[in-house]
């Protein structure tokens, strides 16, 4: 059997190349166009048969850069995965 799930994924990581402490800026909101050019960790969904990232007029994502390079990335994803179930009455 298959299961289809829509979820919002939040990934946090630090990239010291985006250190904001010397600029006095505490938070930057990154546009979706620029967010596509910034490295993001690979996301792996075990057992996934098909997955897609939601789009409206632009990609359904949000990226913020904080403090010493902490990157906060959110996106909406739908995936269909294998789901081994044994249902009995």
Secondary structure, 3 states (H helix, E strand, C coil): CEEEEEEEEEEEEECHHHCCCCCCCCEEEECHHHHCCCCCCCCCCCCEEEEEECECCCECEEEEEECCCEEEEEEEEEEEEECCCCCCC
